[in-house]
């Protein structure tokens, strides 16, 4: 069992009957969804879930995990998701999989936000991973300029030679800040730029971080967060 799977299975053990659960997106969240599906099948686990992406929803549906929409649920007991980077204060960079907007909407309606990752994602300072910023296609070049003035080098994310399109019909600019010493301040500055829909900084959201090492050792970090 690899490190991502170990972290995922430890997080899924926190889910109890009757919970409303947010399903993350990405390679680590994939293992969590698989494990939830196994518990639904083998244990008769009763949950209702919302997914952070079309991809995760399709996977969950294929595993017979009961799904719901936002018109049905306004609160989630727990969400299990991955991160591209997590620092010692449990601040995060997310969005490598392109689902940062939906992930953040779900993070803000979650009582217990659990992040799972292998130890390569646990860093002293955020910023080595390029920060994803979701922007509207209209005038994106000027949004690019405004982001550059914050001291980063933005790159338009592409797929198969064309601009990558999110599930929401937007573009993503991956921004190289080198080091992000004040995630809260930067998040505010980014979200004030016209054309920016959301950024991949998740500040004071995660309450539990489960890190798995290649040797199978799990380390869990907790933080009090007011939702």
GUZA-240072 format. One record per residue: residue number from 1; chain; x, y, z of N, C-alpha, C in turn. Coordinates in Angstrom, 3 decimals. Layout:
<lumnus>
[NUM A [X Y Z] [X Y Z] [X Y Z]]
...
</lumnus>
This chain:
<lumnus>
[1 A [0.847 -1.199 0.000] [0.000 0.000 0.000] [0.881 1.248 0.000]]
[2 A [0.615 2.179 -0.925] [1.479 3.361 -0.987] [1.058 4.405 0.050]]
[3 A [1.886 5.456 0.179] [1.681 6.447 1.236] [0.335 7.163 1.093]]
[4 A [-0.028 7.519 -0.125] [-1.294 8.221 -0.339] [-2.480 7.366 0.108]]
[5 A [-2.405 6.083 -0.205] [-3.503 5.185 0.163] [-3.586 5.030 1.674]]
[6 A [-2.441 4.963 2.336] [-2.418 4.858 3.796] [-3.095 6.067 4.446]]
[7 A [-2.743 7.260 3.981] [-3.329 8.475 4.535] [-4.829 8.519 4.274]]
[8 A [-5.222 8.107 3.079] [-6.645 8.122 2.707] [-7.454 7.188 3.593]]
[9 A [-6.948 5.987 3.810] [-7.698 5.014 4.597] [-7.789 5.435 6.062]]
[10 A [-6.758 6.102 6.568] [-6.818 6.610 7.943] [-7.898 7.684 8.070]]
[11 A [-8.035 8.527 7.053] [-9.048 9.579 7.079] [-10.453 9.004 6.965]]
[12 A [-10.633 8.025 6.092] [-11.966 7.434 5.884] [-12.450 6.730 7.146]]
[13 A [-11.521 6.287 7.993] [-11.902 5.657 9.265] [-12.642 6.631 10.186]]
[14 A [-12.533 7.945 9.915] [-13.209 8.956 10.727] [-14.690 9.093 10.378]]
[15 A [-15.090 8.532 9.249] [-16.470 8.665 8.785] [-17.377 7.697 9.531]]
[16 A [-18.496 8.217 10.005] [-19.469 7.398 10.733] [-20.804 7.395 9.999]]
[17 A [-21.628 6.406 10.339] [-22.968 6.291 9.749] [-23.749 7.597 9.870]]
[18 A [-24.428 7.949 8.787] [-25.293 9.118 8.794] [-24.602 10.426 8.453]]
[19 A [-23.282 10.390 8.264] [-22.548 11.620 7.984] [-22.792 12.119 6.556]]
[20 A [-22.700 13.433 6.431] [-22.695 14.089 5.135] [-21.235 14.403 4.821]]
[21 A [-20.770 13.921 3.658] [-19.329 13.864 3.386] [-18.972 14.577 2.085]]
[22 A [-17.925 15.392 2.128] [-17.376 16.013 0.930] [-16.264 15.148 0.367]]
[23 A [-16.313 14.925 -0.935] [-15.321 14.098 -1.619] [-14.363 14.990 -2.395]]
[24 A [-13.075 14.845 -2.125] [-12.076 15.665 -2.774] [-11.756 15.211 -4.186]]
[25 A [-10.744 15.870 -4.752] [-10.311 15.596 -6.125] [-8.800 15.412 -6.146]]
[26 A [-8.345 14.500 -6.986] [-6.910 14.293 -7.139] [-6.503 12.872 -6.801]]
[27 A [-5.198 12.616 -6.932] [-4.695 11.246 -6.805] [-4.843 10.693 -5.393]]
[28 A [-4.730 11.534 -4.366] [-4.882 11.048 -2.993] [-6.353 10.885 -2.630]]
[29 A [-7.169 11.852 -3.029] [-8.607 11.762 -2.770] [-9.219 10.556 -3.474]]
[30 A [-8.635 10.158 -4.590] [-9.110 8.972 -5.316] [-9.146 7.758 -4.400]]
[31 A [-8.080 7.582 -3.611] [-8.024 6.427 -2.699] [-9.083 6.536 -1.611]]
[32 A [-9.366 7.768 -1.164] [-10.398 7.954 -0.142] [-11.767 7.569 -0.691]]
[33 A [-12.053 7.984 -1.911] [-13.346 7.655 -2.514] [-13.472 6.145 -2.702]]
[34 A [-12.381 5.509 -3.121] [-12.393 4.051 -3.274] [-12.698 3.364 -1.954]]
[35 A [-12.081 3.861 -0.875] [-12.279 3.245 0.442] [-13.703 3.483 0.940]]
[36 A [-14.245 4.672 0.699] [-15.638 4.934 1.085] [-16.566 3.975 0.348]]
[37 A [-16.315 3.791 -0.947] [-17.110 2.855 -1.725] [-17.046 1.444 -1.176]]
[38 A [-15.857 1.055 -0.731] [-15.687 -0.286 -0.150] [-16.479 -0.409 1.149]]
[39 A [-16.453 0.634 1.975] [-17.197 0.596 3.237] [-18.710 0.586 2.984]]
[40 A [-19.162 1.309 1.974] [-20.587 1.287 1.622] [-20.998 -0.124 1.224]]
[41 A [-20.147 -0.777 0.442] [-20.460 -2.123 -0.038] [-20.352 -3.177 1.063]]
[42 A [-19.238 -3.145 1.815] [-18.961 -4.209 2.771] [-19.648 -4.019 4.118]]
[43 A [-19.787 -2.769 4.561] [-20.312 -2.499 5.897] [-21.736 -1.942 5.876]]
[44 A [-22.199 -1.570 4.680] [-23.491 -0.897 4.622] [-23.418 0.516 5.179]]
[45 A [-22.229 1.144 5.094] [-22.049 2.502 5.600] [-23.061 3.434 4.945]]
[46 A [-23.768 4.207 5.768] [-24.782 5.125 5.260] [-24.231 6.552 5.301]]
[47 A [-23.968 7.100 4.106] [-23.468 8.461 3.971] [-24.191 9.145 2.813]]
[48 A [-24.113 10.463 2.810] [-24.575 11.253 1.673] [-23.426 12.183 1.303]]
[49 A [-23.060 12.220 0.028] [-21.827 12.899 -0.372] [-22.054 13.963 -1.439]]
[50 A [-21.176 14.950 -1.441] [-21.050 15.936 -2.511] [-19.606 15.881 -2.986]]
[51 A [-19.410 15.916 -4.295] [-18.060 15.842 -4.865] [-17.568 17.220 -5.291]]
[52 A [-16.253 17.377 -5.281] [-15.642 18.655 -5.657] [-15.347 18.760 -7.147]]
[53 A [-15.626 17.706 -7.903] [-15.377 17.754 -9.343] [-16.266 16.736 -10.050]]
[54 A [-16.423 16.936 -11.336] [-17.164 15.977 -12.155] [-16.485 14.617 -12.092]]
[55 A [-15.159 14.632 -12.156] [-14.381 13.384 -12.125] [-14.655 12.588 -10.850]]
[56 A [-14.618 13.258 -9.707] [-14.846 12.570 -8.436] [-16.293 12.104 -8.308]]
[57 A [-17.220 12.892 -8.823] [-18.626 12.492 -8.770] [-18.863 11.243 -9.605]]
[58 A [-18.242 11.189 -10.778] [-18.405 10.011 -11.630] [-17.815 8.768 -10.968]]
[59 A [-16.651 8.923 -10.315] [-16.038 7.801 -9.617] [-16.941 7.328 -8.478]]
[60 A [-17.436 8.264 -7.682] [-18.293 7.914 -6.543] [-19.565 7.217 -7.010]]
[61 A [-20.164 7.725 -8.065] [-21.389 7.124 -8.593] [-21.138 5.694 -9.061]]
[62 A [-19.974 5.472 -9.680] [-19.639 4.126 -10.151] [-19.462 3.140 -9.010]]
[63 A [-19.178 3.662 -7.805] [-18.989 2.819 -6.622] [-20.251 2.749 -5.759]]
[64 A [-21.341 3.283 -6.299] [-22.640 3.255 -5.604] [-22.637 4.046 -4.299]]
[65 A [-21.833 5.101 -4.250] [-21.844 6.009 -3.103] [-23.006 6.987 -3.299]]
[66 A [-23.897 7.117 -2.319] [-25.038 8.031 -2.469] [-24.580 9.489 -2.592]]
[67 A [-25.055 10.166 -3.634] [-24.654 11.542 -3.909] [-25.835 12.486 -3.754]]
[68 A [-25.511 13.750 -3.469] [-26.547 14.782 -3.322] [-26.052 16.060 -3.982]]
[69 A [-26.959 17.035 -4.123] [-26.609 18.326 -4.690] [-26.626 19.414 -3.634]]
[70 A [-26.192 20.612 -4.016] [-26.142 21.730 -3.072] [-27.537 22.205 -2.683]]
[71 A [-28.525 21.878 -3.514] [-29.899 22.236 -3.152] [-30.431 21.360 -2.017]]
[72 A [-29.730 20.257 -1.753] [-30.148 19.329 -0.706] [-29.339 19.482 0.576]]
[73 A [-28.074 19.822 0.448] [-27.184 19.901 1.606] [-26.588 21.296 1.735]]
[74 A [-26.619 21.826 2.958] [-25.988 23.122 3.217] [-24.803 22.994 4.170]]
[75 A [-24.604 21.783 4.691] [-23.539 21.557 5.671] [-23.007 20.140 5.489]]
[76 A [-21.693 19.991 5.625] [-21.059 18.676 5.569] [-20.363 18.407 6.895]]
[77 A [-20.512 17.183 7.402] [-19.849 16.826 8.655] [-18.336 16.734 8.470]]
[78 A [-17.924 16.201 7.339] [-16.491 15.980 7.091] [-16.222 16.029 5.595]]
[79 A [-15.084 16.575 5.226] [-14.590 16.501 3.847] [-13.173 15.959 3.886]]
[80 A [-12.880 15.047 2.990] [-11.530 14.480 2.876] [-10.982 14.855 1.518]]
[81 A [-9.863 15.547 1.513] [-9.283 16.020 0.257] [-7.766 16.006 0.360]]
[82 A [-7.106 16.139 -0.764] [-5.647 16.201 -0.794] [-5.179 17.639 -0.851]]
[83 A [-3.865 17.825 -0.937] [-3.278 19.156 -1.079] [-1.988 19.037 -1.873]]
[84 A [-1.659 20.106 -2.567] [-0.394 20.129 -3.308] [0.758 20.540 -2.396]]
[85 A [0.438 21.353 -1.393] [1.396 21.682 -0.332] [0.629 21.969 0.949]]
[86 A [1.238 21.624 2.080] [0.694 21.957 3.397] [1.859 22.357 4.287]]
[87 A [1.722 23.492 4.982] [2.829 23.908 5.848] [2.540 23.546 7.304]]
[88 A [3.438 23.967 8.196] [3.331 23.564 9.602] [2.169 24.226 10.324]]
[89 A [1.586 25.257 9.717] [0.401 25.904 10.290] [-0.886 25.385 9.655]]
[90 A [-0.750 24.337 8.855] [-1.866 23.720 8.129] [-2.496 24.656 7.107]]
[91 A [-1.702 25.599 6.600] [-2.137 26.387 5.453] [-1.811 25.577 4.193]]
[92 A [-2.622 25.745 3.167] [-2.555 24.842 2.019] [-2.440 25.576 0.689]]
[93 A [-1.821 24.889 -0.272] [-1.997 25.198 -1.687] [-2.717 24.013 -2.303]]
[94 A [-3.841 24.321 -2.991] [-4.617 23.310 -3.681] [-4.930 23.803 -5.094]]
[95 A [-5.381 22.895 -5.925] [-5.789 23.287 -7.268] [-4.966 22.682 -8.384]]
[96 A [-4.014 21.822 -8.034] [-3.230 21.162 -9.073] [-4.095 20.330 -10.009]]
[97 A [-5.213 19.831 -9.458] [-6.149 19.053 -10.270] [-7.206 19.889 -10.960]]
[98 A [-7.168 21.207 -10.735] [-8.063 22.108 -11.439] [-9.410 22.335 -10.789]]
[99 A [-9.617 21.811 -9.567] [-10.944 21.890 -8.941] [-10.979 22.861 -7.758]]
[100 A [-10.076 23.839 -7.728] [-9.913 24.660 -6.532] [-11.162 25.439 -6.135]]
[101 A [-11.938 25.947 -7.104] [-13.124 26.718 -6.758] [-14.153 25.841 -6.059]]
[102 A [-14.460 24.694 -6.644] [-15.437 23.803 -6.027] [-14.911 23.263 -4.699]]
[103 A [-13.607 23.009 -4.640] [-13.016 22.529 -3.386] [-13.176 23.554 -2.271]]
[104 A [-13.014 24.832 -2.626] [-13.119 25.857 -1.581] [-14.562 26.078 -1.154]]
[105 A [-15.491 26.030 -2.100] [-16.908 26.135 -1.740] [-17.269 25.049 -0.728]]
[106 A [-16.797 23.841 -0.989] [-17.096 22.725 -0.095] [-16.337 22.856 1.221]]
[107 A [-15.105 23.360 1.168] [-14.344 23.551 2.409] [-15.061 24.487 3.366]]
[108 A [-15.739 25.506 2.818] [-16.393 26.511 3.652] [-17.734 26.047 4.202]]
[109 A [-18.210 24.884 3.781] [-19.470 24.356 4.330] [-19.226 23.080 5.129]]
[110 A [-17.966 22.867 5.516] [-17.561 21.629 6.179] [-17.209 21.853 7.637]]
[111 A [-17.724 20.985 8.501] [-17.397 21.064 9.917] [-15.994 20.581 10.238]]
[112 A [-15.596 19.466 9.642] [-14.276 18.874 9.900] [-13.579 18.662 8.558]]
[113 A [-12.618 19.523 8.267] [-11.918 19.501 6.977] [-10.598 18.745 7.150]]
[114 A [-10.507 17.589 6.517] [-9.368 16.689 6.687] [-8.551 16.652 5.397]]
[115 A [-7.261 16.911 5.530] [-6.354 16.879 4.386] [-5.436 15.671 4.511]]
[116 A [-5.277 14.960 3.403] [-4.416 13.772 3.370] [-3.350 13.965 2.302]]
[117 A [-2.130 13.528 2.612] [-1.030 13.722 1.668] [0.141 12.819 2.027]]
[118 A [1.023 12.621 1.063] [2.283 11.954 1.390] [3.263 13.014 1.888]]
[119 A [4.364 12.577 2.476] [5.258 13.517 3.162] [5.989 14.487 2.233]]
[120 A [5.954 14.251 0.921] [6.582 15.191 -0.009] [5.810 16.506 -0.086]]
[121 A [4.545 16.500 0.375] [3.698 17.696 0.286] [3.785 18.565 1.544]]
[122 A [4.465 18.066 2.571] [4.565 18.782 3.845] [5.812 19.655 3.819]]
[123 A [5.624 20.986 3.840] [6.737 21.911 3.606] [6.848 22.932 4.739]]
[124 A [8.011 23.530 4.832] [8.240 24.590 5.820] [7.526 25.879 5.401]]
[125 A [7.639 26.217 4.102] [7.037 27.436 3.565] [6.360 27.120 2.242]]
[126 A [5.135 27.604 2.069] [4.422 27.383 0.818] [5.088 28.132 -0.338]]
[127 A [4.909 27.616 -1.548] [5.334 28.374 -2.718] [6.164 27.639 -3.744]]
[128 A [6.764 26.529 -3.372] [7.516 25.773 -4.372] [6.572 25.251 -5.451]]
[129 A [5.384 24.809 -5.035] [4.354 24.413 -5.989] [3.693 25.686 -6.511]]
[130 A [3.582 25.809 -7.812] [2.971 27.000 -8.395] [1.531 27.148 -7.894]]
[131 A [1.160 28.352 -7.480] [-0.161 28.612 -6.920] [-1.197 28.749 -8.040]]
[132 A [-2.194 27.862 -8.090] [-3.236 27.984 -9.108] [-4.194 29.136 -8.778]]
[133 A [-4.512 29.922 -9.790] [-5.490 30.999 -9.662] [-6.494 30.838 -10.798]]
[134 A [-7.760 30.636 -10.444] [-8.801 30.463 -11.466] [-9.297 31.838 -11.899]]
[135 A [-9.309 32.081 -13.219] [-9.682 33.391 -13.755] [-10.713 33.208 -14.865]]
[136 A [-11.532 34.244 -15.076] [-12.479 34.159 -16.178] [-11.726 34.360 -17.494]]
[137 A [-12.171 33.721 -18.575] [-11.472 33.852 -19.858] [-11.457 35.286 -20.394]]
[138 A [-12.543 36.051 -20.151] [-12.602 37.421 -20.661] [-11.471 38.268 -20.073]]
[139 A [-10.626 38.802 -20.922] [-9.556 39.693 -20.476] [-8.506 39.036 -19.619]]
[140 A [-8.336 37.718 -19.752] [-7.420 37.012 -18.854] [-5.994 37.538 -18.950]]
[141 A [-5.645 38.089 -20.121] [-4.280 38.612 -20.285] [-4.022 39.774 -19.333]]
[142 A [-5.042 40.592 -19.092] [-4.877 41.713 -18.163] [-4.873 41.227 -16.713]]
[143 A [-5.646 40.195 -16.434] [-5.564 39.578 -15.103] [-4.166 39.031 -14.881]]
[144 A [-3.606 38.421 -15.918] [-2.225 37.929 -15.906] [-1.280 39.068 -15.497]]
[145 A [-1.466 40.262 -16.093] [-0.607 41.409 -15.789] [-0.712 41.800 -14.318]]
[146 A [-1.946 41.837 -13.805] [-2.140 42.227 -12.402] [-1.489 41.219 -11.459]]
[147 A [-1.589 39.943 -11.788] [-0.947 38.919 -10.964] [0.567 39.098 -10.977]]
[148 A [1.119 39.416 -12.128] [2.570 39.610 -12.246] [3.055 40.713 -11.317]]
[149 A [2.227 41.735 -11.135] [2.623 42.876 -10.294] [2.681 42.512 -8.821]]
[150 A [2.137 41.358 -8.467] [2.237 40.899 -7.076] [3.551 40.163 -6.817]]
[151 A [4.396 40.070 -7.844] [5.715 39.490 -7.653] [5.862 38.041 -8.070]]
[152 A [4.900 37.549 -8.855] [4.992 36.162 -9.311] [5.195 36.100 -10.820]]
[153 A [5.479 34.906 -11.302] [5.521 34.640 -12.740] [4.352 33.720 -13.066]]
[154 A [3.298 34.249 -13.703] [2.145 33.398 -14.021] [2.377 32.601 -15.312]]
[155 A [1.715 31.452 -15.390] [1.743 30.606 -16.588] [0.310 30.159 -16.859]]
[156 A [-0.153 30.343 -18.074] [-1.474 29.858 -18.445] [-1.429 28.338 -18.517]]
[157 A [-2.276 27.677 -17.743] [-2.305 26.214 -17.780] [-2.891 25.750 -19.115]]
[158 A [-2.245 24.763 -19.707] [-2.698 24.250 -20.993] [-2.927 22.752 -20.936]]
[159 A [-3.753 22.286 -21.856] [-4.003 20.856 -22.015] [-4.140 20.577 -23.500]]
[160 A [-3.292 19.708 -23.989] [-3.296 19.334 -25.405] [-3.181 20.549 -26.314]]
[161 A [-2.306 21.479 -25.926] [-2.001 22.631 -26.759] [-2.986 23.775 -26.700]]
[162 A [-4.004 23.660 -25.849] [-4.991 24.732 -25.701] [-5.149 25.061 -24.227]]
[163 A [-5.780 26.192 -23.945] [-5.998 26.581 -22.551] [-6.816 25.522 -21.819]]
[164 A [-6.355 25.155 -20.631] [-7.100 24.216 -19.786] [-8.386 24.895 -19.336]]
[165 A [-9.498 24.168 -19.410] [-10.797 24.699 -19.003] [-11.265 23.954 -17.758]]
[166 A [-11.603 24.707 -16.705] [-12.083 24.086 -15.476] [-13.519 23.593 -15.656]]
[167 A [-14.015 22.859 -14.660] [-15.409 22.415 -14.677] [-16.375 23.600 -14.708]]
[168 A [-15.874 24.791 -14.340] [-16.705 25.991 -14.299] [-16.543 26.857 -15.550]]
[169 A [-15.776 26.364 -16.533] [-15.597 27.095 -17.782] [-14.561 28.202 -17.720]]
[170 A [-13.664 28.148 -16.730] [-12.657 29.189 -16.558] [-11.255 28.694 -16.908]]
[171 A [-10.306 29.626 -16.909] [-8.889 29.311 -17.104] [-8.200 29.221 -15.743]]
[172 A [-6.997 28.656 -15.736] [-6.151 28.662 -14.545] [-4.792 29.253 -14.893]]
[173 A [-4.363 30.209 -14.094] [-3.010 30.748 -14.181] [-2.220 30.178 -13.007]]
[174 A [-1.176 29.410 -13.304] [-0.309 28.840 -12.267] [0.809 29.829 -11.990]]
[175 A [0.869 30.318 -10.744] [1.724 31.458 -10.398] [2.911 31.021 -9.538]]
[176 A [4.091 31.337 -10.021] [5.323 31.005 -9.304] [5.708 32.164 -8.397]]
[177 A [5.423 32.017 -7.108] [5.770 33.040 -6.122] [7.091 32.730 -5.403]]
[178 A [7.683 31.574 -5.681] [8.904 31.119 -4.994] [8.609 30.784 -3.527]]
[179 A [8.324 31.818 -2.714] [7.980 31.606 -1.311] [6.767 32.457 -0.955]]
[180 A [5.841 31.862 -0.208] [4.649 32.574 0.253] [4.726 32.643 1.767]]
[181 A [5.155 33.786 2.276] [5.396 33.918 3.720] [4.152 34.352 4.481]]
[182 A [3.179 34.960 3.792] [1.949 35.400 4.439] [0.760 34.970 3.574]]
[183 A [0.334 33.702 3.696] [-0.743 33.199 2.840] [-2.044 33.981 2.971]]
[184 A [-2.384 34.415 4.178] [-3.630 35.146 4.383] [-3.651 36.468 3.636]]
[185 A [-2.570 37.224 3.721] [-2.491 38.509 3.035] [-2.517 38.317 1.526]]
[186 A [-1.780 37.325 1.039] [-1.739 37.084 -0.401] [-3.104 36.646 -0.920]]
[187 A [-3.801 35.805 -0.170] [-5.137 35.366 -0.577] [-6.055 36.571 -0.756]]
[188 A [-5.998 37.515 0.172] [-6.825 38.714 0.080] [-6.465 39.536 -1.149]]
[189 A [-5.170 39.731 -1.383] [-4.728 40.532 -2.520] [-5.141 39.897 -3.851]]
[190 A [-5.026 38.604 -3.935] [-5.393 37.907 -5.173] [-6.884 38.026 -5.448]]
[191 A [-7.696 37.844 -4.426] [-9.145 37.840 -4.617] [-9.714 39.230 -4.874]]
[192 A [-8.923 40.282 -4.711] [-9.346 41.641 -5.031] [-9.099 42.001 -6.492]]
[193 A [-8.375 41.172 -7.224] [-8.064 41.464 -8.625] [-9.267 41.145 -9.505]]
[194 A [-9.738 42.102 -10.300] [-10.845 41.814 -11.220] [-10.463 40.690 -12.184]]
[195 A [-11.384 39.753 -12.364] [-11.118 38.617 -13.242] [-10.704 37.371 -12.496]]
[196 A [-10.231 37.533 -11.253] [-9.897 36.372 -10.433] [-11.176 35.817 -9.825]]
[197 A [-11.416 34.536 -10.048] [-12.583 33.873 -9.465] [-12.242 33.347 -8.072]]
[198 A [-11.099 32.667 -7.975] [-10.657 32.124 -6.684] [-9.195 31.724 -6.811]]
[199 A [-8.495 31.693 -5.680] [-7.096 31.244 -5.682] [-6.977 29.949 -4.891]]
[200 A [-5.872 29.263 -5.083] [-5.656 27.962 -4.471] [-5.065 27.995 -3.081]]
[201 A [-5.033 29.170 -2.442] [-4.621 29.241 -1.043] [-5.824 28.922 -0.158]]
[202 A [-5.675 27.932 0.707] [-6.713 27.565 1.660] [-6.180 27.925 3.041]]
[203 A [-6.608 29.071 3.523] [-6.065 29.651 4.755] [-7.021 29.382 5.916]]
[204 A [-6.493 28.792 6.972] [-7.277 28.503 8.184] [-8.543 27.709 7.869]]
[205 A [-8.384 26.687 7.051] [-9.498 25.784 6.704] [-9.286 24.400 7.302]]
[206 A [-8.079 23.860 7.137] [-7.817 22.474 7.545] [-7.743 22.359 9.063]]
[207 A [-8.469 21.379 9.596] [-8.403 21.086 11.026] [-7.568 19.851 11.318]]
[208 A [-7.494 18.959 10.341] [-6.692 17.742 10.509] [-5.866 17.524 9.248]]
[209 A [-4.593 17.235 9.446] [-3.690 16.915 8.346] [-3.056 15.566 8.641]]
[210 A [-3.268 14.609 7.742] [-2.685 13.274 7.896] [-1.609 13.096 6.845]]
[211 A [-0.375 12.936 7.310] [0.775 12.785 6.425] [1.289 11.353 6.525]]
[212 A [1.476 10.727 5.371] [1.994 9.355 5.328] [3.380 9.342 4.702]]
[213 A [4.293 8.632 5.339] [5.637 8.459 4.807] [5.713 7.154 4.010]]
[214 A [6.741 7.054 3.196] [6.900 5.868 2.341] [7.049 4.586 3.160]]
[215 A [7.566 4.712 4.402] [7.752 3.526 5.249] [6.468 3.119 5.974]]
[216 A [5.376 3.836 5.683] [4.096 3.487 6.278] [3.749 4.250 7.541]]
[217 A [4.649 5.100 8.023] [4.376 5.858 9.250] [3.392 6.988 8.973]]
[218 A [2.392 7.089 9.824] [1.400 8.155 9.713] [1.623 9.189 10.804]]
[219 A [1.557 10.475 10.423] [1.633 11.555 11.399] [0.411 12.431 11.208]]
[220 A [-0.291 12.701 12.299] [-1.514 13.495 12.234] [-1.319 14.798 12.991]]
[221 A [-1.693 15.895 12.343] [-1.608 17.222 12.933] [-3.027 17.786 13.055]]
[222 A [-3.270 18.516 14.154] [-4.590 19.109 14.374] [-4.454 20.610 14.622]]
[223 A [-5.498 21.322 14.233] [-5.530 22.771 14.436] [-6.964 23.188 14.699]]
[224 A [-7.164 24.062 15.668] [-8.498 24.602 15.941] [-8.818 25.648 14.892]]
[225 A [-9.947 25.491 14.227] [-10.369 26.434 13.189] [-11.823 26.790 13.439]]
[226 A [-12.136 28.087 13.377] [-13.511 28.542 13.514] [-14.140 28.609 12.134]]
[227 A [-15.160 27.800 11.910] [-15.863 27.802 10.619] [-17.112 28.684 10.680]]
</lumnus>
